[in-house]
Amino acid sequence: MVFDITSPSTFITEVSTFSISTLKKSTIKLKVVYIDGNFFVTRRNKESRWYKNLLNKNVAEIKINEKVFYGNAKELTDEKEIETVSNIKYKNNKKFEKRFGFKIRLLGEAL
């Protein structure tokens, strides 16, 4: 899949996750980082619903150029990778805060 997105970059878009208990889709606007074909979402803690949903069910959808794509999410564990993402996402002191997040590899367009 090729996207007309500069790498690296950051943008705000809709990201959907799925509740493990109800199977309902939950959509929220998040600041997403794009690096070399991968999408990253991060937070300062693991307390949000979308974060917990991805921990339990690693499926996400991302809206790009009015199309929705689905993919697999993997929790970030590499501190260097988290630091790289934070440096792209933030230009202020937030980039120095401890972050948690996911790398999302898109697999195709959602129907």
The first five atom37 places (N, CA, C, CB, O) and aatype in JSON, in Angstrom:
{
  "aatype": [12, 19, 13, 3, 9, 16, 15, 14, 15, 16, 13, 9, 16, 6, 19, 15, 16, 13, 15, 9, 15, 16, 10, 11, 11, 15, 16, 9, 11, 10, 11, 19, 19, 18, 9, 3, 7, 2, 13, 13, 19, 16, 1, 1, 2, 11, 6, 15, 1, 17, 18, 11, 2, 10, 10, 2, 11, 2, 19, 0, 6, 9, 11, 9, 2, 6, 11, 19, 13, 18, 7, 2, 0, 11, 6, 10, 16, 3, 6, 11, 6, 9, 6, 16, 19, 15, 2, 9, 11, 18, 11, 2, 2, 11, 11, 13, 6, 11, 1, 13, 7, 13, 11, 9, 1, 10, 10, 7, 6, 0, 10],
  "atom_mask": [
    [1, 1, 1, 1, 1],
    [1, 1, 1, 1, 1],
    [1, 1, 1, 1, 1],
    [1, 1, 1, 1, 1],
    [1, 1, 1, 1, 1],
    [1, 1, 1, 1, 1],
    [1, 1, 1, 1, 1],
    [1, 1, 1, 1, 1],
    [1, 1, 1, 1, 1],
    [1, 1, 1, 1, 1],
    [1, 1, 1, 1, 1],
    [1, 1, 1, 1, 1],
    [1, 1, 1, 1, 1],
    [1, 1, 1, 1, 1],
    [1, 1, 1, 1, 1],
    [1, 1, 1, 1, 1],
    [1, 1, 1, 1, 1],
    [1, 1, 1, 1, 1],
    [1, 1, 1, 1, 1],
    [1, 1, 1, 1, 1],
    [1, 1, 1, 1, 1],
    [1, 1, 1, 1, 1],
    [1, 1, 1, 1, 1],
    [1, 1, 1, 1, 1],
    [1, 1, 1, 1, 1],
    [1, 1, 1, 1, 1],
    [1, 1, 1, 1, 1],
    [1, 1, 1, 1, 1],
    [1, 1, 1, 1, 1],
    [1, 1, 1, 1, 1],
    [1, 1, 1, 1, 1],
    [1, 1, 1, 1, 1],
    [1, 1, 1, 1, 1],
    [1, 1, 1, 1, 1],
    [1, 1, 1, 1, 1],
    [1, 1, 1, 1, 1],
    [1, 1, 1, 0, 1],
    [1, 1, 1, 1, 1],
    [1, 1, 1, 1, 1],
    [1, 1, 1, 1, 1],
    [1, 1, 1, 1, 1],
    [1, 1, 1, 1, 1],
    [1, 1, 1, 1, 1],
    [1, 1, 1, 1, 1],
    [1, 1, 1, 1, 1],
    [1, 1, 1, 1, 1],
    [1, 1, 1, 1, 1],
    [1, 1, 1, 1, 1],
    [1, 1, 1, 1, 1],
    [1, 1, 1, 1, 1],
    [1, 1, 1, 1, 1],
    [1, 1, 1, 1, 1],
    [1, 1, 1, 1, 1],
    [1, 1, 1, 1, 1],
    [1, 1, 1, 1, 1],
    [1, 1, 1, 1, 1],
    [1, 1, 1, 1, 1],
    [1, 1, 1, 1, 1],
    [1, 1, 1, 1, 1],
    [1, 1, 1, 1, 1],
    [1, 1, 1, 1, 1],
    [1, 1, 1, 1, 1],
    [1, 1, 1, 1, 1],
    [1, 1, 1, 1, 1],
    [1, 1, 1, 1, 1],
    [1, 1, 1, 1, 1],
    [1, 1, 1, 1, 1],
    [1, 1, 1, 1, 1],
    [1, 1, 1, 1, 1],
    [1, 1, 1, 1, 1],
    [1, 1, 1, 0, 1],
    [1, 1, 1, 1, 1],
    [1, 1, 1, 1, 1],
    [1, 1, 1, 1, 1],
    [1, 1, 1, 1, 1],
    [1, 1, 1, 1, 1],
    [1, 1, 1, 1, 1],
    [1, 1, 1, 1, 1],
    [1, 1, 1, 1, 1],
    [1, 1, 1, 1, 1],
    [1, 1, 1, 1, 1],
    [1, 1, 1, 1, 1],
    [1, 1, 1, 1, 1],
    [1, 1, 1, 1, 1],
    [1, 1, 1, 1, 1],
    [1, 1, 1, 1, 1],
    [1, 1, 1, 1, 1],
    [1, 1, 1, 1, 1],
    [1, 1, 1, 1, 1],
    [1, 1, 1, 1, 1],
    [1, 1, 1, 1, 1],
    [1, 1, 1, 1, 1],
    [1, 1, 1, 1, 1],
    [1, 1, 1, 1, 1],
    [1, 1, 1, 1, 1],
    [1, 1, 1, 1, 1],
    [1, 1, 1, 1, 1],
    [1, 1, 1, 1, 1],
    [1, 1, 1, 1, 1],
    [1, 1, 1, 1, 1],
    [1, 1, 1, 0, 1],
    [1, 1, 1, 1, 1],
    [1, 1, 1, 1, 1],
    [1, 1, 1, 1, 1],
    [1, 1, 1, 1, 1],
    [1, 1, 1, 1, 1],
    [1, 1, 1, 1, 1],
    [1, 1, 1, 0, 1],
    [1, 1, 1, 1, 1],
    [1, 1, 1, 1, 1],
    [1, 1, 1, 1, 1]
  ],
  "atom_positions": [
    [[0.83, -1.17, 0.0], [0.0, 0.0, 0.0], [0.88, 1.24, 0.0], [-0.94, -0.01, 1.2], [1.82, 1.35, 0.78]],
    [[0.56, 2.17, -0.87], [1.3, 3.42, -0.95], [0.35, 4.56, -0.63], [1.95, 3.59, -2.35], [-0.74, 4.65, -1.2]],
    [[0.77, 5.43, 0.29], [-0.05, 6.57, 0.67], [0.67, 7.85, 0.25], [-0.33, 6.57, 2.19], [1.9, 7.91, 0.24]],
    [[-0.1, 8.85, -0.11], [0.45, 10.14, -0.48], [0.66, 10.97, 0.8], [-0.49, 10.89, -1.48], [0.05, 12.02, 0.99]],
    [[1.55, 10.45, 1.66], [1.85, 11.08, 2.94], [3.36, 11.18, 3.06], [1.22, 10.28, 4.14], [4.08, 10.2, 2.81]],
    [[3.84, 12.34, 3.43], [5.27, 12.53, 3.63], [5.73, 11.74, 4.85], [5.61, 14.03, 3.8], [5.05, 11.7, 5.88]],
    [[6.9, 11.11, 4.73], [7.45, 10.36, 5.85], [8.77, 11.01, 6.27], [7.66, 8.86, 5.49], [9.64, 11.2, 5.42]],
    [[8.93, 11.34, 7.52], [7.97, 11.22, 8.62], [7.05, 12.45, 8.68], [8.72, 11.06, 9.96], [7.41, 13.54, 8.24]],
    [[5.87, 12.23, 9.24], [4.93, 13.33, 9.43], [3.93, 12.99, 10.52], [4.19, 13.65, 8.11], [3.9, 11.87, 11.02]],
    [[3.12, 13.97, 10.87], [2.09, 13.76, 11.87], [0.83, 14.48, 11.42], [2.55, 14.26, 13.26], [0.89, 15.54, 10.79]],
    [[-0.32, 13.91, 11.75], [-1.59, 14.51, 11.38], [-2.68, 13.99, 12.32], [-1.94, 14.2, 9.91], [-2.51, 12.97, 12.98]],
    [[-3.79, 14.71, 12.37], [-4.91, 14.31, 13.2], [-5.95, 13.64, 12.31], [-5.52, 15.53, 13.95], [-6.31, 14.17, 11.26]],
    [[-6.43, 12.48, 12.74], [-7.43, 11.75, 11.97], [-8.25, 10.86, 12.9], [-6.77, 10.92, 10.86], [-7.98, 10.77, 14.1]],
    [[-9.24, 10.21, 12.33], [-10.07, 9.29, 13.1], [-9.4, 7.92, 13.18], [-11.48, 9.16, 12.48], [-8.95, 7.36, 12.18]],
    [[-9.35, 7.41, 14.4], [-8.83, 6.07, 14.65], [-9.92, 5.29, 15.38], [-7.48, 6.11, 15.48], [-10.49, 5.78, 16.36]],
    [[-10.19, 4.08, 14.91], [-11.21, 3.25, 15.54], [-10.58, 2.01, 16.15], [-12.29, 2.84, 14.53], [-9.67, 1.41, 15.58]],
    [[-11.09, 1.64, 17.33], [-10.7, 0.4, 18.0], [-11.97, -0.36, 18.32], [-9.86, 0.68, 19.3], [-13.07, 0.16, 18.15]],
    [[-11.82, -1.59, 18.78], [-12.98, -2.45, 19.01], [-12.96, -3.0, 20.43], [-13.03, -3.59, 17.99], [-11.95, -3.55, 20.87]],
    [[-14.07, -2.84, 21.12], [-14.2, -3.34, 22.48], [-14.19, -4.86, 22.48], [-15.49, -2.8, 23.15], [-14.89, -5.48, 21.68]],
    [[-13.42, -5.46, 23.33], [-13.36, -6.91, 23.42], [-14.65, -7.48, 24.01], [-12.16, -7.35, 24.27], [-15.05, -8.59, 23.66]],
    [[-15.3, -6.73, 24.89], [-16.5, -7.26, 25.56], [-17.77, -7.06, 24.74], [-16.66, -6.59, 26.91], [-18.63, -7.94, 24.7]],
    [[-17.9, -5.91, 24.08], [-19.14, -5.64, 23.34], [-18.97, -5.77, 21.83], [-19.64, -4.26, 23.67], [-19.96, -5.83, 21.1]],
    [[-17.73, -5.81, 21.36], [-17.39, -5.85, 19.93], [-17.8, -4.58, 19.19], [-18.05, -7.04, 19.27], [-17.74, -4.53, 17.97]],
    [[-18.21, -3.55, 19.93], [-18.59, -2.28, 19.31], [-17.35, -1.5, 18.9], [-19.45, -1.45, 20.26], [-16.32, -1.54, 19.57]],
    [[-17.48, -0.8, 17.77], [-16.4, 0.05, 17.29], [-16.47, 1.39, 18.01], [-16.47, 0.24, 15.75], [-17.55, 1.98, 18.14]],
    [[-15.34, 1.87, 18.47], [-15.22, 3.16, 19.13], [-14.25, 4.01, 18.33], [-14.75, 3.0, 20.62], [-13.12, 3.59, 18.08]],
    [[-14.68, 5.2, 17.92], [-13.85, 6.07, 17.07], [-13.51, 7.35, 17.82], [-14.58, 6.39, 15.74], [-14.36, 7.95, 18.49]],
    [[-12.26, 7.77, 17.68], [-11.77, 8.98, 18.33], [-10.79, 9.66, 17.39], [-11.1, 8.67, 19.72], [-10.15, 8.99, 16.57]],
    [[-10.67, 10.98, 17.49], [-9.65, 11.69, 16.72], [-8.35, 11.68, 17.52], [-10.11, 13.15, 16.4], [-8.32, 12.05, 18.69]],
    [[-7.3, 11.25, 16.86], [-5.98, 11.18, 17.49], [-4.93, 11.79, 16.58], [-5.6, 9.71, 17.82], [-5.09, 11.84, 15.36]],
    [[-3.85, 12.27, 17.19], [-2.7, 12.71, 16.43], [-1.87, 11.47, 16.11], [-1.85, 13.78, 17.23], [-1.4, 10.78, 17.01]],
    [[-1.71, 11.19, 14.84], [-1.05, 9.98, 14.35], [0.3, 10.38, 13.75], [-1.94, 9.24, 13.29], [0.43, 11.41, 13.1]],
    [[1.3, 9.54, 13.97], [2.61, 9.74, 13.36], [2.78, 8.69, 12.27], [3.77, 9.63, 14.43], [2.46, 7.51, 12.47]],
    [[3.28, 9.12, 11.11], [3.52, 8.21, 9.98], [5.02, 8.18, 9.72], [2.74, 8.67, 8.7], [5.66, 9.21, 9.52]],
    [[5.58, 6.96, 9.73], [7.0, 6.76, 9.44], [7.15, 5.52, 8.56], [7.84, 6.62, 10.76], [6.83, 4.41, 8.99]],
    [[7.62, 5.72, 7.35], [7.97, 4.62, 6.44], [6.92, 3.52, 6.36], [9.28, 4.01, 6.88], [7.24, 2.34, 6.51]],
    [[5.66, 3.89, 6.13], [4.62, 2.9, 5.95], [3.92, 2.42, 7.21], [0.0, 0.0, 0.0], [2.97, 1.65, 7.13]],
    [[4.38, 2.87, 8.36], [3.76, 2.5, 9.63], [3.14, 3.72, 10.29], [4.8, 1.86, 10.58], [3.62, 4.85, 10.14]],
    [[2.06, 3.48, 11.02], [1.35, 4.53, 11.74], [1.51, 4.28, 13.23], [-0.16, 4.57, 11.33], [1.49, 3.14, 13.68]],
    [[1.68, 5.36, 14.0], [1.91, 5.26, 15.43], [0.92, 6.14, 16.18], [3.35, 5.65, 15.77], [0.66, 7.27, 15.77]],
    [[0.38, 5.63, 17.28], [-0.45, 6.39, 18.19], [0.14, 6.23, 19.58], [-1.96, 5.92, 18.15], [0.5, 5.12, 19.98]],
    [[0.24, 7.34, 20.32], [0.85, 7.28, 21.65], [0.05, 8.09, 22.66], [2.29, 7.8, 21.59], [-0.77, 8.94, 22.32]],
    [[0.32, 7.79, 23.93], [-0.29, 8.47, 25.07], [0.73, 8.56, 26.19], [-1.57, 7.74, 25.56], [1.78, 7.92, 26.16]],
    [[0.4, 9.39, 27.19], [1.28, 9.5, 28.37], [0.96, 8.42, 29.4], [1.15, 10.89, 29.01], [1.74, 8.22, 30.33]],
    [[-0.19, 7.73, 29.26], [-0.53, 6.63, 30.17], [-1.37, 5.6, 29.4], [-1.31, 7.15, 31.42], [-1.69, 5.8, 28.23]],
    [[-1.71, 4.53, 30.06], [-2.47, 3.45, 29.4], [-3.93, 3.43, 29.82], [-1.83, 2.09, 29.72], [-4.59, 2.4, 29.73]],
    [[-4.45, 4.56, 30.28], [-5.79, 4.6, 30.87], [-6.92, 4.92, 29.89], [-5.81, 5.59, 31.96], [-8.09, 4.85, 30.29]],
    [[-6.64, 5.25, 28.67], [-7.73, 5.59, 27.74], [-8.42, 4.33, 27.22], [-7.18, 6.41, 26.56], [-7.84, 3.24, 27.22]],
    [[-9.66, 4.49, 26.79], [-10.42, 3.35, 26.27], [-9.75, 2.78, 25.01], [-11.88, 3.77, 25.95], [-9.65, 1.56, 24.86]],
    [[-9.3, 3.67, 24.1], [-8.7, 3.16, 22.87], [-7.45, 2.35, 23.17], [-8.37, 4.32, 21.92], [-7.19, 1.34, 22.51]],
    [[-6.66, 2.78, 24.16], [-5.44, 2.05, 24.49], [-5.78, 0.66, 25.05], [-4.6, 2.84, 25.51], [-5.19, -0.34, 24.64]],
    [[-6.73, 0.62, 25.97], [-7.14, -0.66, 26.54], [-7.74, -1.58, 25.49], [-8.14, -0.43, 27.67], [-7.5, -2.78, 25.51]],
    [[-8.53, -1.0, 24.56], [-9.09, -1.81, 23.48], [-8.0, -2.46, 22.65], [-9.99, -0.96, 22.59], [-8.09, -3.64, 22.32]],
    [[-6.96, -1.69, 22.3], [-5.87, -2.24, 21.49], [-5.06, -3.29, 22.25], [-4.96, -1.13, 21.01], [-4.53, -4.22, 21.64]],
    [[-4.96, -3.15, 23.56], [-4.27, -4.18, 24.35], [-5.02, -5.5, 24.29], [-4.13, -3.73, 25.81], [-4.41, -6.57, 24.26]],
    [[-6.36, -5.42, 24.26], [-7.19, -6.62, 24.27], [-7.48, -7.18, 22.88], [-8.48, -6.33, 24.96], [-7.61, -8.39, 22.7]],
    [[-7.6, -6.32, 21.91], [-7.87, -6.74, 20.53], [-7.06, -5.83, 19.63], [-9.41, -6.67, 20.19], [-7.35, -4.63, 19.52]],
    [[-6.06, -6.39, 18.97], [-5.07, -5.57, 18.27], [-5.49, -5.13, 16.87], [-3.8, -6.34, 18.17], [-4.65, -5.02, 15.97]],
    [[-6.77, -4.87, 16.67], [-7.28, -4.42, 15.37], [-7.63, -2.94, 15.46], [-8.52, -5.25, 14.94], [-8.3, -2.51, 16.4]],
    [[-7.18, -2.16, 14.47], [-7.47, -0.73, 14.43], [-7.87, -0.34, 13.01], [-6.25, 0.11, 14.92], [-7.51, -1.01, 12.04]],
    [[-8.61, 0.75, 12.92], [-8.93, 1.35, 11.63], [-8.47, 2.8, 11.67], [-10.46, 1.25, 11.31], [-8.6, 3.47, 12.69]],
    [[-7.92, 3.28, 10.54], [-7.46, 4.65, 10.44], [-8.04, 5.26, 9.17], [-5.9, 4.73, 10.42], [-8.02, 4.64, 8.11]],
    [[-8.56, 6.48, 9.29], [-9.11, 7.2, 8.15], [-8.0, 8.03, 7.51], [-10.3, 8.11, 8.58], [-7.37, 8.86, 8.15]],
    [[-7.78, 7.78, 6.21], [-6.76, 8.48, 5.45], [-7.37, 8.93, 4.13], [-5.5, 7.59, 5.22], [-7.85, 8.11, 3.35]],
    [[-7.35, 10.24, 3.89], [-7.91, 10.8, 2.65], [-9.31, 10.3, 2.37], [-7.01, 10.46, 1.47], [-9.62, 9.87, 1.26]],
    [[-10.16, 10.36, 3.39], [-11.58, 9.99, 3.3], [-11.82, 8.49, 3.08], [-12.23, 10.75, 2.18], [-12.96, 8.09, 2.83]],
    [[-10.8, 7.68, 3.16], [-10.94, 6.22, 3.09], [-10.53, 5.63, 4.43], [-10.09, 5.62, 1.92], [-9.67, 6.18, 5.12]],
    [[-11.14, 4.51, 4.8], [-10.82, 3.85, 6.06], [-10.04, 2.57, 5.77], [-12.12, 3.55, 6.87], [-10.45, 1.76, 4.94]],
    [[-8.92, 2.41, 6.47], [-8.06, 1.24, 6.32], [-7.97, 0.51, 7.65], [-6.65, 1.66, 5.83], [-8.04, 1.13, 8.71]],
    [[-7.83, -0.81, 7.59], [-7.7, -1.6, 8.81], [-6.29, -2.17, 8.9], [-8.76, -2.74, 8.84], [-5.59, -2.32, 7.9]],
    [[-5.9, -2.49, 10.14], [-4.58, -3.05, 10.33], [-4.4, -3.65, 11.7], [0.0, 0.0, 0.0], [-5.3, -3.61, 12.54]],
    [[-3.22, -4.2, 11.91], [-2.85, -4.81, 13.18], [-2.01, -3.84, 13.99], [-2.09, -6.14, 12.96], [-1.12, -3.17, 13.45]],
    [[-2.3, -3.77, 15.28], [-1.56, -2.89, 16.18], [-0.68, -3.72, 17.1], [-2.54, -2.01, 17.02], [-1.09, -4.77, 17.61]],
    [[0.53, -3.25, 17.3], [1.48, -3.92, 18.2], [1.97, -2.88, 19.2], [2.68, -4.57, 17.41], [2.41, -1.79, 18.82]],
    [[1.9, -3.23, 20.49], [2.33, -2.29, 21.52], [3.83, -1.99, 21.38], [2.01, -2.84, 22.93], [4.63, -2.89, 21.16]],
    [[4.17, -0.72, 21.52], [5.57, -0.31, 21.44], [6.3, -0.67, 22.72], [5.67, 1.21, 21.17], [5.84, -0.37, 23.82]],
    [[7.45, -1.3, 22.57], [8.28, -1.65, 23.72], [9.69, -1.09, 23.59], [8.33, -3.16, 23.89], [10.41, -1.01, 24.58]],
    [[10.08, -0.71, 22.4], [11.42, -0.19, 22.13], [11.47, 1.3, 22.49], [11.82, -0.41, 20.64], [10.82, 2.12, 21.84]],
    [[12.23, 1.64, 23.52], [12.31, 3.02, 24.0], [12.83, 3.98, 22.92], [13.22, 3.1, 25.22], [12.38, 5.12, 22.83]],
    [[13.76, 3.51, 22.11], [14.3, 4.35, 21.04], [13.22, 4.65, 20.0], [15.51, 3.67, 20.36], [13.14, 5.78, 19.5]],
    [[12.4, 3.67, 19.67], [11.32, 3.88, 18.71], [10.28, 4.85, 19.28], [10.66, 2.53, 18.35], [9.77, 5.71, 18.55]],
    [[9.96, 4.72, 20.56], [9.02, 5.63, 21.22], [9.58, 7.05, 21.21], [8.73, 5.17, 22.68], [8.84, 8.01, 20.96]],
    [[10.87, 7.2, 21.46], [11.51, 8.52, 21.45], [11.46, 9.13, 20.05], [12.97, 8.41, 21.92], [11.2, 10.33, 19.91]],
    [[11.7, 8.33, 19.02], [11.63, 8.81, 17.64], [10.23, 9.31, 17.31], [12.03, 7.69, 16.66], [10.08, 10.38, 16.72]],
    [[9.22, 8.55, 17.69], [7.83, 8.93, 17.45], [7.5, 10.22, 18.19], [6.86, 7.79, 17.88], [6.88, 11.12, 17.62]],
    [[7.9, 10.33, 19.44], [7.62, 11.53, 20.25], [8.29, 12.77, 19.66], [8.1, 11.32, 21.68], [7.7, 13.86, 19.69]],
    [[9.49, 12.63, 19.13], [10.19, 13.76, 18.52], [9.48, 14.26, 17.26], [11.62, 13.37, 18.18], [9.56, 15.44, 16.94]],
    [[8.81, 13.37, 16.56], [8.04, 13.77, 15.38], [6.69, 14.36, 15.79], [7.83, 12.57, 14.43], [6.24, 15.35, 15.23]],
    [[6.08, 13.75, 16.77], [4.73, 14.15, 17.2], [4.73, 15.5, 17.91], [4.14, 13.09, 18.12], [3.81, 16.29, 17.72]],
    [[5.74, 15.77, 18.72], [5.77, 16.98, 19.54], [7.0, 17.82, 19.26], [5.72, 16.61, 21.02], [8.1, 17.3, 19.04]],
    [[6.81, 19.12, 19.26], [7.94, 20.05, 19.08], [8.23, 20.8, 20.38], [7.64, 21.05, 17.95], [9.1, 21.67, 20.41]],
    [[7.5, 20.47, 21.45], [7.69, 21.16, 22.73], [8.19, 20.17, 23.79], [6.36, 21.84, 23.2], [8.69, 19.1, 23.45]],
    [[8.05, 20.52, 25.03], [8.56, 19.67, 26.13], [7.83, 18.34, 26.26], [8.48, 20.42, 27.43], [8.34, 17.45, 26.94]],
    [[6.66, 18.18, 25.64], [5.95, 16.9, 25.72], [6.77, 15.75, 25.15], [4.62, 16.98, 25.0], [6.6, 14.6, 25.55]],
    [[7.67, 16.07, 24.21], [8.47, 15.0, 23.6], [9.41, 14.33, 24.59], [9.27, 15.56, 22.44], [9.96, 13.26, 24.31]],
    [[9.61, 14.95, 25.76], [10.49, 14.37, 26.77], [9.72, 13.54, 27.8], [11.26, 15.46, 27.47], [10.34, 12.87, 28.63]],
    [[8.38, 13.57, 27.76], [7.58, 12.8, 28.7], [7.59, 11.32, 28.33], [6.13, 13.33, 28.73], [7.72, 10.97, 27.16]],
    [[7.45, 10.47, 29.32], [7.32, 9.03, 29.08], [6.04, 8.79, 28.29], [7.32, 8.21, 30.43], [4.99, 9.32, 28.65]],
    [[6.11, 7.99, 27.23], [4.96, 7.72, 26.37], [4.77, 6.21, 26.23], [5.15, 8.38, 24.98], [5.7, 5.42, 26.39]],
    [[3.53, 5.85, 25.93], [3.16, 4.47, 25.62], [2.4, 4.52, 24.31], [2.29, 3.82, 26.78], [1.77, 5.53, 23.99]],
    [[2.45, 3.45, 23.54], [1.74, 3.51, 22.27], [1.76, 2.23, 21.48], [0.0, 0.0, 0.0], [2.16, 1.16, 21.95]],
    [[1.3, 2.38, 20.24], [1.18, 1.25, 19.32], [1.69, 1.63, 17.95], [-0.26, 0.77, 19.23], [1.58, 2.77, 17.51]],
    [[2.26, 0.63, 17.27], [2.6, 0.73, 15.86], [1.49, -0.01, 15.12], [4.04, 0.13, 15.54], [1.17, -1.16, 15.44]],
    [[0.91, 0.64, 14.12], [-0.17, 0.03, 13.35], [0.3, -0.19, 11.93], [-1.45, 0.91, 13.38], [0.68, 0.76, 11.23]],
    [[0.26, -1.43, 11.5], [0.6, -1.8, 10.13], [-0.7, -2.06, 9.39], [1.54, -3.06, 10.09], [-1.43, -3.0, 9.7]],
    [[-0.98, -1.21, 8.41], [-2.25, -1.35, 7.68], [-2.19, -2.53, 6.71], [-2.58, -0.06, 6.92], [-1.15, -2.8, 6.1]],
    [[-3.32, -3.21, 6.58], [-3.4, -4.42, 5.74], [-4.28, -4.23, 4.52], [-3.92, -5.58, 6.56], [-4.13, -4.95, 3.53]],
    [[-5.2, -3.27, 4.57], [-6.08, -3.07, 3.44], [-7.17, -2.07, 3.74], [0.0, 0.0, 0.0], [-7.27, -1.54, 4.85]],
    [[-8.0, -1.83, 2.74], [-9.1, -0.89, 2.9], [-10.29, -1.6, 3.54], [-9.5, -0.28, 1.53], [-10.65, -2.72, 3.15]],
    [[-10.88, -0.94, 4.53], [-12.07, -1.5, 5.2], [-13.27, -1.38, 4.27], [-12.35, -0.77, 6.57], [-13.39, -0.41, 3.53]],
    [[-14.12, -2.36, 4.33], [-15.31, -2.34, 3.47], [-16.5, -1.74, 4.17], [-15.66, -3.73, 3.01], [-17.57, -1.64, 3.58]]
  ]
}
